[in-house]
Amino acid sequence: MTQLPRPPRPTGPQDQLPADRGRTQYFDVDCKVAALLCYMPVCLLNIVVAGFWLNTEPRSNRFLRLHAYQGILLTLVFIALAGVMWVLEKILSFIPFLSIFGFLGHIAWFGLCAVFMILNLYVAYNCVQSETVLLPYIGEFADQNSM
């Protein structure tokens, strides 16, 4: 298997903003669009895309790396919460007088999905505007690890 030659690294300050830097090293994609793709949860494609950006972009591109980490963490938190809700719903649906919680679990599931999509759309919109939005806890962790 042949490897593609790596493009030369850009020179300049360590913490360049996407407006200064402009494009990714591979695929020559605008950094704002690349960050936007980290928040599109289509069949977990955002985890693959964000992982790709984390592995190929230099640490100096903090904007893209921050959004890649934050997108992965947001999706993993959603998956974990969905798993916990599914287990609780199954346990409560077997108890006769608590079977109403099975129905309420569906409503809670819809609410969790709605919150997840709204958060993704909000942060993705701000990526296109070149603004950095740090989500509570997730964003702080992503910001520390994006350096």
Backbone as CSV, one residue per row, in Angstrom:
resi,resn,N_x,N_y,N_z,CA_x,CA_y,CA_z,C_x,C_y,C_z
1,MET,0.845,-1.170,0.000,0.000,0.000,0.000,0.887,1.228,0.000
2,THR,0.690,2.100,-0.952,1.506,3.302,-1.048,0.883,4.428,-0.248
3,GLN,1.727,5.228,0.343,1.249,6.362,1.117,1.344,7.618,0.270
4,LEU,0.366,8.476,0.455,0.376,9.758,-0.229,1.409,10.656,0.430
5,PRO,2.114,11.475,-0.344,3.071,12.394,0.281,2.337,13.438,1.099
6,ARG,2.908,13.778,2.240,2.301,14.777,3.117,2.584,16.165,2.574
7,PRO,1.590,17.030,2.550,1.824,18.404,2.128,2.706,19.121,3.151
8,PRO,3.404,20.158,2.743,4.256,20.873,3.697,3.422,21.547,4.775
9,ARG,3.990,21.615,5.976,3.295,22.262,7.085,3.341,23.765,6.922
10,PRO,2.258,24.447,7.287,2.267,25.909,7.189,3.179,26.505,8.256
11,THR,3.759,27.624,7.951,4.601,28.317,8.914,3.831,29.484,9.475
12,GLY,4.135,29.851,10.688,3.450,30.983,11.296,3.250,30.752,12.770
13,PRO,2.450,31.593,13.422,2.219,31.462,14.859,1.549,30.139,15.194
14,GLN,1.747,29.697,16.406,1.216,28.407,16.840,-0.307,28.387,16.916
15,ASP,-0.912,29.448,17.368,-2.367,29.466,17.558,-3.045,30.275,16.465
16,GLN,-2.979,29.792,15.240,-3.614,30.507,14.148,-5.112,30.217,14.137
17,LEU,-5.901,31.228,13.879,-7.339,31.071,13.760,-7.664,30.524,12.381
18,PRO,-8.856,29.937,12.191,-9.178,29.383,10.887,-9.203,30.434,9.788
19,ALA,-9.538,31.659,10.122,-9.539,32.702,9.097,-8.112,32.980,8.619
20,ASP,-7.130,32.852,9.524,-5.735,33.060,9.150,-5.189,31.841,8.406
21,ARG,-5.562,30.678,8.861,-5.008,29.434,8.337,-5.739,29.019,7.075
22,GLY,-7.069,28.965,7.140,-7.854,28.732,5.943,-8.245,27.317,5.636
23,ARG,-7.281,26.419,5.386,-7.617,25.117,4.836,-6.896,24.007,5.585
24,THR,-7.457,22.807,5.479,-6.831,21.644,6.109,-5.682,21.142,5.244
25,GLN,-4.833,20.315,5.843,-3.693,19.790,5.090,-4.146,18.779,4.035
26,TYR,-5.017,17.865,4.424,-5.509,16.859,3.490,-6.860,17.280,2.953
27,PHE,-7.117,16.975,1.752,-8.368,17.270,1.039,-8.585,18.751,0.796
28,ASP,-7.747,19.620,1.324,-7.819,21.051,1.085,-9.226,21.597,1.345
29,VAL,-9.777,21.263,2.520,-11.122,21.686,2.915,-10.996,22.898,3.830
30,ASP,-11.919,23.829,3.691,-11.956,24.981,4.582,-12.108,24.491,6.023
31,CYS,-11.374,25.100,6.942,-11.406,24.657,8.342,-12.796,24.779,8.960
32,LYS,-13.550,25.791,8.536,-14.899,25.947,9.070,-15.801,24.797,8.628
33,VAL,-15.666,24.368,7.383,-16.463,23.243,6.874,-16.021,21.944,7.536
34,ALA,-14.718,21.787,7.740,-14.209,20.582,8.401,-14.723,20.497,9.835
35,ALA,-14.756,21.634,10.540,-15.300,21.649,11.900,-16.798,21.365,11.891
36,LEU,-17.489,21.870,10.891,-18.923,21.609,10.753,-19.195,20.116,10.590
37,LEU,-18.357,19.428,9.830,-18.549,17.988,9.604,-18.369,17.165,10.877
38,CYS,-17.696,17.710,11.860,-17.511,17.006,13.134,-18.798,16.943,13.945
39,TYR,-19.810,17.679,13.552,-21.077,17.717,14.287,-22.255,17.162,13.495
40,MET,-22.033,16.490,12.389,-23.112,15.916,11.599,-23.262,14.437,11.940
41,PRO,-24.206,14.101,12.839,-24.320,12.718,13.320,-25.116,11.817,12.361
42,VAL,-24.563,11.552,11.203,-25.209,10.672,10.232,-24.495,9.327,10.301
43,CYS,-25.148,8.344,10.889,-24.581,6.997,11.035,-23.193,7.040,11.677
44,LEU,-23.025,7.899,12.658,-21.767,8.068,13.382,-20.611,8.466,12.468
45,LEU,-20.931,9.048,11.327,-19.902,9.519,10.418,-19.077,10.638,11.040
46,ASN,-19.688,11.392,11.949,-18.955,12.485,12.583,-17.781,11.978,13.411
47,ILE,-17.885,10.802,14.006,-16.767,10.250,14.770,-15.623,9.892,13.833
48,VAL,-15.943,9.332,12.687,-14.908,8.976,11.707,-14.226,10.234,11.175
49,VAL,-15.015,11.233,10.809,-14.460,12.469,10.265,-13.623,13.194,11.318
50,ALA,-14.147,13.288,12.532,-13.412,13.971,13.599,-12.122,13.227,13.935
51,GLY,-12.169,11.905,13.947,-10.951,11.132,14.177,-9.924,11.348,13.081
52,PHE,-10.395,11.464,11.845,-9.486,11.738,10.732,-8.802,13.090,10.911
53,TRP,-9.585,14.116,11.273,-8.989,15.442,11.455,-8.013,15.453,12.615
54,LEU,-8.324,14.710,13.671,-7.395,14.659,14.810,-6.070,14.016,14.425
55,ASN,-6.115,13.032,13.546,-4.890,12.328,13.162,-4.089,13.050,12.084
56,THR,-4.719,13.876,11.285,-4.005,14.477,10.160,-3.643,15.938,10.360
57,GLU,-4.376,16.645,11.176,-4.107,18.077,11.343,-3.061,18.309,12.426
58,PRO,-2.193,19.298,12.221,-1.181,19.597,13.239,-1.822,20.218,14.478
59,ARG,-1.108,20.152,15.566,-1.618,20.708,16.821,-1.804,22.221,16.764
60,SER,-1.175,22.856,15.809,-1.318,24.313,15.692,-2.717,24.720,15.221
61,ASN,-3.463,23.802,14.616,-4.825,24.101,14.172,-5.783,23.786,15.323
62,ARG,-5.759,24.635,16.345,-6.547,24.380,17.554,-8.040,24.433,17.297
63,PHE,-8.479,25.293,16.391,-9.910,25.434,16.104,-10.505,24.104,15.646
64,LEU,-9.888,23.490,14.668,-10.406,22.231,14.132,-10.244,21.096,15.126
65,ARG,-9.120,21.028,15.802,-8.896,19.960,16.775,-9.872,20.063,17.951
66,LEU,-10.156,21.282,18.405,-11.122,21.475,19.484,-12.493,20.957,19.073
67,HIS,-12.926,21.304,17.873,-14.253,20.875,17.436,-14.294,19.378,17.145
68,ALA,-13.176,18.812,16.719,-13.136,17.364,16.509,-13.290,16.635,17.840
69,TYR,-12.541,17.059,18.861,-12.678,16.453,20.189,-14.078,16.653,20.745
70,GLN,-14.590,17.875,20.638,-15.905,18.169,21.200,-17.004,17.386,20.491
71,GLY,-16.898,17.223,19.177,-17.894,16.441,18.446,-17.879,14.971,18.840
72,ILE,-16.684,14.417,19.009,-16.576,13.014,19.431,-17.141,12.835,20.834
73,LEU,-16.762,13.721,21.753,-17.231,13.596,23.129,-18.741,13.784,23.238
74,LEU,-19.291,14.722,22.488,-20.738,14.934,22.513,-21.477,13.689,22.024
75,THR,-20.981,13.071,20.981,-21.621,11.858,20.469,-21.485,10.697,21.456
76,LEU,-20.318,10.559,22.080,-20.131,9.478,23.051,-21.006,9.660,24.284
77,VAL,-21.186,10.905,24.732,-22.087,11.161,25.864,-23.522,10.810,25.477
78,PHE,-23.916,11.165,24.267,-25.261,10.815,23.795,-25.452,9.299,23.771
79,ILE,-24.472,8.565,23.263,-24.574,7.097,23.194,-24.664,6.506,24.595
80,ALA,-23.863,7.030,25.525,-23.895,6.522,26.900,-25.248,6.791,27.556
81,LEU,-25.762,8.007,27.397,-27.075,8.325,27.976,-28.187,7.508,27.330
82,ALA,-28.096,7.276,26.039,-29.103,6.456,25.357,-29.067,5.024,25.871
83,GLY,-27.873,4.504,26.120,-27.756,3.150,26.667,-28.343,3.042,28.065
84,VAL,-28.069,4.020,28.907,-28.624,4.022,30.266,-30.145,4.128,30.211
85,MET,-30.658,4.997,29.356,-32.110,5.131,29.242,-32.749,3.846,28.735
86,TRP,-32.100,3.168,27.801,-32.649,1.932,27.267,-32.724,0.863,28.357
87,VAL,-31.674,0.729,29.138,-31.655,-0.269,30.221,-32.727,0.052,31.250
88,LEU,-32.829,1.309,31.666,-33.861,1.687,32.643,-35.262,1.452,32.100
89,GLU,-35.472,1.750,30.843,-36.790,1.538,30.243,-37.158,0.061,30.234
90,LYS,-36.198,-0.791,29.909,-36.472,-2.232,29.879,-36.741,-2.774,31.276
91,ILE,-35.983,-2.306,32.258,-36.194,-2.777,33.632,-37.553,-2.332,34.145
92,LEU,-37.892,-1.074,33.937,-39.159,-0.550,34.447,-40.367,-1.092,33.688
93,SER,-40.203,-1.515,32.456,-41.355,-2.027,31.705,-41.776,-3.415,32.171
94,PHE,-40.900,-4.136,32.880,-41.259,-5.467,33.376,-41.996,-5.431,34.703
95,ILE,-41.960,-4.333,35.406,-42.657,-4.194,36.677,-44.083,-3.741,36.366
96,PRO,-45.099,-4.544,36.766,-46.478,-4.275,36.330,-46.984,-2.867,36.645
97,PHE,-46.849,-2.417,37.870,-47.418,-1.117,38.206,-46.530,0.050,37.773
98,LEU,-45.325,-0.234,37.270,-44.438,0.809,36.769,-44.311,0.780,35.251
99,SER,-45.199,0.060,34.573,-45.079,-0.056,33.118,-45.333,1.278,32.401
100,ILE,-45.960,2.221,33.087,-46.162,3.538,32.490,-44.826,4.211,32.209
101,PHE,-43.784,3.835,32.980,-42.470,4.426,32.757,-41.875,3.980,31.424
102,GLY,-42.353,2.857,30.892,-41.920,2.454,29.559,-42.359,3.471,28.525
103,PHE,-43.603,3.957,28.670,-44.096,4.995,27.764,-43.371,6.311,27.998
104,LEU,-43.149,6.655,29.250,-42.430,7.886,29.561,-40.982,7.810,29.073
105,GLY,-40.448,6.604,29.008,-39.101,6.424,28.475,-39.018,6.818,27.014
106,HIS,-40.083,6.531,26.256,-40.109,6.939,24.851,-40.123,8.465,24.727
107,ILE,-40.856,9.111,25.599,-40.889,10.569,25.588,-39.521,11.126,25.975
108,ALA,-38.896,10.529,26.977,-37.557,10.976,27.386,-36.539,10.729,26.263
109,TRP,-36.689,9.611,25.544,-35.795,9.311,24.426,-35.923,10.374,23.337
110,PHE,-37.155,10.762,23.032,-37.377,11.825,22.049,-36.730,13.125,22.515
111,GLY,-36.871,13.447,23.798,-36.262,14.656,24.341,-34.745,14.620,24.262
112,LEU,-34.147,13.469,24.559,-32.694,13.332,24.478,-32.214,13.516,23.039
113,CYS,-32.915,12.910,22.091,-32.545,13.062,20.674,-32.696,14.509,20.223
114,ALA,-33.746,15.174,20.667,-33.961,16.571,20.290,-32.865,17.460,20.856
115,VAL,-32.493,17.251,22.111,-31.432,18.056,22.720,-30.107,17.808,22.001
116,PHE,-29.833,16.557,21.663,-28.595,16.213,20.956,-28.536,16.906,19.597
117,MET,-29.627,16.874,18.856,-29.642,17.506,17.539,-29.548,19.032,17.644
118,ILE,-30.230,19.617,18.613,-30.173,21.066,18.785,-28.760,21.509,19.164
119,LEU,-28.106,20.763,20.060,-26.719,21.094,20.418,-25.795,20.987,19.215
120,ASN,-25.946,19.905,18.438,-25.115,19.740,17.245,-25.326,20.876,16.254
121,LEU,-26.567,21.234,16.002,-26.855,22.304,15.048,-26.353,23.655,15.550
122,TYR,-26.494,23.914,16.843,-26.042,25.178,17.419,-24.525,25.316,17.303
123,VAL,-23.798,24.288,17.681,-22.340,24.365,17.633,-21.861,24.368,16.179
124,ALA,-22.514,23.614,15.301,-22.132,23.604,13.888,-22.360,24.980,13.261
125,TYR,-23.456,25.632,13.596,-23.712,26.975,13.082,-22.621,27.946,13.535
126,ASN,-22.212,27.829,14.783,-21.160,28.705,15.283,-19.813,28.390,14.661
127,CYS,-19.589,27.144,14.240,-18.352,26.805,13.523,-18.282,27.550,12.196
128,VAL,-19.386,27.615,11.503,-19.420,28.307,10.222,-19.194,29.810,10.416
129,GLN,-19.594,30.333,11.561,-19.393,31.749,11.868,-18.002,32.021,12.453
130,SER,-17.138,31.001,12.519,-15.777,31.091,13.081,-15.775,31.431,14.562
131,GLU,-16.816,31.046,15.260,-16.888,31.250,16.701,-16.693,29.914,17.391
132,THR,-16.065,29.951,18.545,-15.839,28.735,19.305,-16.806,28.700,20.476
133,VAL,-17.651,27.685,20.517,-18.588,27.486,21.609,-18.126,26.270,22.391
134,LEU,-17.831,26.478,23.672,-17.430,25.371,24.521,-18.646,24.895,25.310
135,LEU,-19.035,23.657,25.091,-20.131,23.085,25.849,-19.654,22.824,27.273
136,PRO,-20.540,22.893,28.267,-20.108,22.648,29.647,-19.489,21.248,29.787
137,TYR,-18.419,21.143,30.527,-17.663,19.925,30.820,-17.010,19.341,29.569
138,ILE,-17.780,19.082,28.538,-17.238,18.484,27.314,-16.278,19.455,26.637
139,GLY,-16.691,20.693,26.508,-15.869,21.695,25.844,-14.586,22.003,26.590
140,GLU,-14.672,22.030,27.927,-13.473,22.281,28.724,-12.457,21.154,28.537
141,PHE,-12.944,19.918,28.546,-12.058,18.771,28.336,-11.469,18.795,26.929
142,ALA,-12.281,19.116,25.948,-11.809,19.183,24.562,-10.788,20.297,24.390
143,ASP,-11.013,21.427,25.057,-10.079,22.538,24.935,-8.719,22.197,25.531
144,GLN,-8.712,21.480,26.639,-7.446,21.069,27.265,-6.687,20.095,26.384
145,ASN,-7.391,19.194,25.703,-6.741,18.151,24.915,-6.462,18.549,23.473
146,SER,-6.958,19.700,23.039,-6.743,20.087,21.645,-5.394,20.747,21.437
147,MET,-4.672,21.036,22.492,-3.369,21.689,22.360,-2.298,20.693,21.983
